[in-house]
Amino acid sequence: MAHSMFSQADQVIFQDILGGRKVILNAPKKLNALGYEMILQMFENLQTYEMDPTVKIVVLKAYGKVFSVGGDLVAAWKIIPLAHWSVVATYYRKVFTLDYLLATYKKPMVAIIDGAVMGGGVGISIHSTFRIVTENTIFAMPEASIGLFPDVGASYFLSRLPGFFGEYMGLTGTRLDAAEMLAVKLGTHFVPSQKLQSLEKALEKLVASSNATCLATMSIVINKFAQEVKVKPTSPISRLELINKCFSGDSCEEILFSLERLPMEVKEKWIHNAITSMKSASPIGLKIFLRTIREGRSKNIKQCLETEYIAISHFLRGTVSNDFYEFTWN
């Protein structure tokens, strides 16, 4: 039953190129949400590519207007009333195993993120050697708004952002555009979407014509298509000092208190949005994220994923909270 609920056929395309491989998410109608079979297929093939001496580069991309909105929660909602919670936990275990493989991958990877990337979509792309963003890119970790907490290694990669910007992102689910992603190093290059096809061809030509393609050479090729983009003056990134002041609090209550007590002259839109988001999110989800990101600063990616998996299992089992079920079904 679980297998049939999670079944997705041909929703990931594995394409051979001379000297490399392409992994293409191919479920645009469901916003490239990552289903169980998609995860299994990606893990098996990527593991094979890593051990193949003829593969010098792996390109990760997606068809459609969205890169990936994350895990296939629709399938999870269908299966939970019909099966044991551990069935969905198995899905998460496979997701985290794939994330760990990608975080420790030995081959150069290029993630072309042309569209929204959230949750699980972040998990499979954030560790790529090169993370190409475009004018269509939107980044977010909004899990607390659906009764969970930012996972897929968020306690690792968000804790490495400047100051307490990671806390701000995970606690509020705020969205970043391409320029903002580059500013905090979530992205590595900005390439206009109309140039992506030419970039791919240039990379294919490079790996096909060289026996030993180094990262510096790949970077030179990508830089030929890359452009500089500026962060908007109204971006929260320009207010990092204020974010650090508020989001360095020891508890979610203290952080919210700091935001609400800011003087009226600095009550900017992002502050109002942060307060609104935190008040409407899962309280236990926020608390767990704050603890995991604080601990994550001194942990490696494996330790962070292990901690997050234990926490997500408790959420699915309902031992600490029923927020996930209440937020998603109400």
C-alpha positions as CSV (number, residue, x, y, z in Angstrom):
1,M,0.0,0.0,0.0
2,A,2.8,2.4,1.0
3,H,4.6,1.7,-2.2
4,S,1.6,2.4,-4.4
5,M,0.9,5.7,-2.5
6,F,4.5,6.8,-3.1
7,S,4.8,5.5,-6.6
8,Q,6.1,7.9,-9.2
9,A,7.2,6.7,-12.7
10,D,9.6,8.6,-14.9
11,Q,9.6,11.7,-12.6
12,V,13.3,11.8,-12.6
13,I,15.3,11.7,-15.9
14,F,18.9,10.4,-15.9
15,Q,20.7,11.6,-19.0
16,D,24.1,10.6,-20.2
17,I,26.4,13.2,-21.6
18,L,30.0,12.6,-22.7
19,G,32.0,12.9,-19.5
20,G,29.1,13.5,-17.2
21,R,25.5,12.9,-16.3
22,K,22.3,15.0,-15.8
23,V,19.7,14.4,-13.2
24,I,16.5,16.1,-14.2
25,L,13.4,16.4,-11.9
26,N,10.5,15.8,-14.2
27,A,7.3,16.3,-12.2
28,P,6.4,19.9,-13.1
29,K,2.6,19.4,-12.5
30,K,3.3,18.7,-8.9
31,L,6.0,21.3,-8.6
32,N,8.7,18.7,-8.6
33,A,7.8,17.5,-5.1
34,L,10.2,14.6,-4.2
35,G,8.4,11.3,-3.9
36,Y,9.7,8.1,-2.5
37,E,10.6,6.4,-5.7
38,M,12.2,9.6,-7.0
39,I,14.5,9.6,-3.9
40,L,15.4,6.0,-4.3
41,Q,16.2,6.4,-8.0
42,M,18.3,9.5,-7.4
43,F,20.3,7.8,-4.6
44,E,21.0,4.7,-6.6
45,N,22.1,6.5,-9.7
46,L,24.1,9.2,-8.0
47,Q,25.9,6.6,-6.0
48,T,26.8,4.8,-9.2
49,Y,28.0,8.1,-10.8
50,E,30.2,8.8,-7.9
51,M,32.1,5.6,-8.4
52,D,32.3,5.8,-12.2
53,P,35.7,7.2,-13.3
54,T,34.2,8.3,-16.6
55,V,31.8,10.7,-14.9
56,K,33.5,14.1,-14.3
57,I,30.5,16.2,-13.6
58,V,26.9,15.8,-12.5
59,V,24.3,18.5,-13.4
60,L,21.1,18.7,-11.4
61,K,18.2,20.6,-12.8
62,A,14.4,20.5,-13.2
63,Y,11.8,20.8,-15.8
64,G,9.0,23.4,-15.3
65,K,8.8,26.7,-13.6
66,V,9.7,25.3,-10.1
67,F,12.9,23.6,-9.1
68,S,11.4,21.7,-6.2
69,V,9.0,22.7,-3.4
70,G,10.3,19.8,-1.2
71,G,8.9,16.5,-0.1
72,D,5.7,15.0,-1.5
73,L,3.5,15.8,1.5
74,V,0.4,15.0,-0.4
75,A,1.4,11.4,-0.6
76,A,2.3,11.4,3.1
77,W,-1.1,12.8,4.0
78,K,-2.7,10.0,2.1
79,I,-0.7,7.2,3.7
80,I,-0.7,8.4,7.3
81,P,-4.3,7.5,8.1
82,L,-3.8,4.1,6.5
83,A,-0.5,3.0,7.8
84,H,1.9,3.1,10.7
85,W,3.8,6.4,11.3
86,S,7.0,4.5,10.6
87,V,6.1,4.2,6.9
88,V,6.4,8.0,6.5
89,A,9.5,8.0,8.7
90,T,11.1,5.5,6.2
91,Y,10.6,8.2,3.5
92,Y,12.3,10.8,5.6
93,R,15.2,8.4,6.3
94,K,15.7,7.9,2.6
95,V,15.6,11.6,2.0
96,F,18.2,12.3,4.7
97,T,20.4,9.5,3.3
98,L,20.3,11.1,-0.1
99,D,21.1,14.5,1.4
100,Y,24.1,13.0,3.2
101,L,25.3,11.4,-0.1
102,L,25.1,14.8,-1.8
103,A,26.7,16.7,1.1
104,T,29.7,14.4,0.9
105,Y,29.7,13.9,-2.9
106,K,33.2,13.4,-4.4
107,K,32.3,14.5,-7.9
108,P,31.7,18.2,-9.0
109,M,28.0,19.0,-9.1
110,V,26.2,21.9,-10.7
111,A,22.7,22.6,-9.4
112,I,20.7,24.8,-11.8
113,I,18.0,26.3,-9.6
114,D,15.7,28.1,-12.0
115,G,12.6,28.6,-10.0
116,A,11.4,28.1,-6.4
117,V,13.4,25.8,-4.2
118,M,12.1,24.9,-0.8
119,G,12.5,22.3,1.9
120,G,13.6,19.0,0.4
121,G,14.5,20.8,-2.8
122,V,17.1,22.7,-0.8
123,G,18.4,19.5,0.7
124,I,19.3,18.0,-2.7
125,S,20.9,21.2,-4.1
126,I,22.5,23.2,-1.3
127,H,25.7,21.1,-1.2
128,S,26.4,21.3,-4.9
129,T,29.8,22.6,-5.9
130,F,28.2,25.3,-8.0
131,R,24.7,26.6,-7.3
132,I,23.4,28.5,-10.2
133,V,20.5,30.9,-9.5
134,T,18.4,33.0,-11.9
135,E,15.9,35.8,-11.9
136,N,13.2,33.2,-11.2
137,T,14.9,31.7,-8.1
138,I,13.1,31.8,-4.7
139,F,14.6,30.1,-1.7
140,A,12.7,29.3,1.5
141,M,12.5,26.9,4.4
142,P,8.8,27.3,5.5
143,E,8.4,24.0,7.4
144,A,7.3,25.6,10.7
145,S,4.2,27.0,8.9
146,I,3.0,23.4,8.2
147,G,3.6,22.1,11.8
148,L,7.1,20.8,11.3
149,F,10.6,22.5,11.5
150,P,13.3,23.2,8.9
151,D,15.1,19.9,8.3
152,V,17.1,18.2,5.5
153,G,20.3,19.5,7.1
154,A,19.0,23.0,7.8
155,S,20.5,23.0,11.2
156,Y,23.9,22.6,9.4
157,F,23.7,24.9,6.4
158,L,21.5,27.6,7.9
159,S,23.7,27.8,11.0
160,R,26.7,28.6,8.7
161,L,25.0,31.8,7.4
162,P,26.3,35.2,8.5
163,G,25.4,36.1,12.1
164,F,22.0,34.9,13.1
165,F,20.5,35.1,9.6
166,G,19.9,31.4,9.7
167,E,17.7,31.7,12.7
168,Y,15.8,34.5,11.0
169,M,15.2,32.3,7.9
170,G,14.2,29.2,9.7
171,L,11.9,30.8,12.3
172,T,10.1,33.1,9.8
173,G,10.2,31.0,6.6
174,T,11.1,34.2,4.8
175,R,11.8,34.0,1.0
176,L,15.1,35.1,-0.6
177,D,15.6,36.0,-4.2
178,A,18.7,35.2,-6.2
179,A,20.7,38.3,-5.2
180,E,20.0,37.6,-1.5
181,M,21.0,34.0,-2.0
182,L,24.3,35.1,-3.4
183,A,24.9,37.6,-0.6
184,V,24.7,34.9,2.0
185,K,26.5,32.3,-0.2
186,L,23.5,30.0,-0.6
187,G,24.1,30.5,-4.3
188,T,27.4,30.7,-6.1
189,H,26.5,32.3,-9.5
190,F,23.7,34.3,-11.1
191,V,23.0,33.3,-14.7
192,P,20.0,34.7,-16.6
193,S,17.6,31.9,-17.4
194,Q,17.9,32.6,-21.1
195,K,21.6,31.7,-20.9
196,L,21.2,28.4,-19.1
197,Q,21.0,26.3,-22.2
198,S,24.2,27.8,-23.5
199,L,25.9,27.3,-20.1
200,E,24.9,23.6,-20.1
201,K,26.3,23.2,-23.6
202,A,29.6,24.9,-22.6
203,L,30.0,22.6,-19.6
204,E,29.2,19.5,-21.7
205,K,31.8,20.7,-24.3
206,L,34.4,21.2,-21.5
207,V,34.0,17.7,-19.9
208,A,33.9,16.0,-23.3
209,S,37.1,17.6,-24.4
210,S,39.2,17.1,-21.3
211,N,40.4,14.0,-19.5
212,A,40.8,15.8,-16.2
213,T,38.4,18.7,-15.7
214,C,39.3,20.8,-12.6
215,L,37.0,23.0,-10.6
216,A,38.9,26.1,-11.5
217,T,38.2,25.4,-15.2
218,M,34.5,24.8,-14.6
219,S,34.3,28.0,-12.6
220,I,35.9,29.9,-15.5
221,V,33.3,28.5,-17.9
222,I,30.4,29.4,-15.6
223,N,31.8,32.9,-15.0
224,K,31.5,33.6,-18.7
225,F,27.7,33.4,-18.4
226,A,27.4,34.8,-14.9
227,Q,26.3,38.4,-14.1
228,E,26.5,40.5,-11.0
229,V,23.2,41.3,-9.2
230,K,22.6,43.8,-6.4
231,V,20.5,43.2,-3.3
232,K,17.5,45.5,-3.0
233,P,17.9,48.3,-0.5
234,T,14.8,47.1,1.4
235,S,16.2,43.6,1.8
236,P,16.5,42.2,5.4
237,I,20.2,41.4,4.5
238,S,21.0,45.1,4.8
239,R,19.6,44.9,8.3
240,L,21.9,42.1,9.6
241,E,22.9,44.1,12.7
242,L,19.3,44.4,13.7
243,I,18.6,40.7,12.8
244,N,21.5,39.7,15.0
245,K,20.2,41.8,17.9
246,C,16.8,40.2,17.7
247,F,17.4,36.6,16.6
248,S,20.3,36.0,19.0
249,G,17.8,35.5,21.8
250,D,17.9,32.4,23.9
251,S,14.3,31.4,23.2
252,C,11.6,32.0,20.7
253,E,9.7,34.1,23.2
254,E,12.7,36.3,23.7
255,I,13.2,36.7,19.9
256,L,9.6,37.6,19.4
257,F,9.6,40.0,22.3
258,S,12.7,41.7,20.8
259,L,11.0,42.1,17.4
260,E,7.8,43.5,19.0
261,R,9.6,46.0,21.1
262,L,11.6,47.5,18.3
263,P,11.1,51.3,18.1
264,M,8.4,52.4,15.7
265,E,10.9,54.2,13.5
266,V,12.4,50.8,12.5
267,K,9.2,48.9,12.1
268,E,9.9,47.9,8.5
269,K,7.9,45.4,6.5
270,W,10.3,42.5,7.1
271,I,9.8,42.9,10.8
272,H,6.0,42.9,10.6
273,N,6.3,39.7,8.4
274,A,8.6,38.0,10.8
275,I,6.3,38.6,13.7
276,T,3.2,37.5,11.8
277,S,5.0,34.3,10.6
278,M,6.3,33.3,14.0
279,K,2.9,33.8,15.6
280,S,1.2,31.7,13.0
281,A,3.8,28.9,12.9
282,S,4.0,25.7,15.0
283,P,5.4,26.8,18.5
284,I,7.0,23.4,19.1
285,G,8.4,23.5,15.5
286,L,10.0,26.9,16.1
287,K,11.5,25.7,19.4
288,I,12.9,22.6,18.0
289,F,14.5,24.4,15.1
290,L,16.0,27.0,17.4
291,R,17.6,24.3,19.4
292,T,18.8,22.3,16.4
293,I,20.4,25.3,14.7
294,R,22.2,26.4,17.8
295,E,23.5,22.9,18.3
296,G,24.2,22.6,14.6
297,R,26.9,25.2,14.7
298,S,29.2,22.7,16.4
299,K,28.1,19.6,14.6
300,N,28.9,18.1,11.2
301,I,26.3,17.4,8.5
302,K,25.9,13.7,9.6
303,Q,25.2,14.6,13.2
304,C,22.8,17.3,12.1
305,L,20.8,15.0,9.9
306,E,20.7,12.3,12.6
307,T,19.3,14.8,15.2
308,E,16.7,16.0,12.7
309,Y,15.6,12.5,11.8
310,I,15.0,11.7,15.5
311,A,13.0,14.9,15.9
312,I,11.0,14.3,12.7
313,S,10.2,10.8,13.9
314,H,8.8,12.1,17.1
315,F,6.7,14.6,15.1
316,L,5.3,11.8,13.0
317,R,4.6,9.6,16.0
318,G,3.0,12.4,17.9
319,T,5.1,12.0,21.0
320,V,5.9,15.7,21.3
321,S,3.2,17.4,19.4
322,N,0.3,16.9,17.0
323,D,1.0,20.1,15.2
324,F,2.0,18.4,11.9
325,Y,-1.4,16.7,11.7
326,E,-3.4,19.7,12.9
327,F,-1.6,22.2,10.6
328,T,-1.9,20.1,7.5
329,W,-5.5,18.8,8.0
330,N,-7.2,21.9,9.4
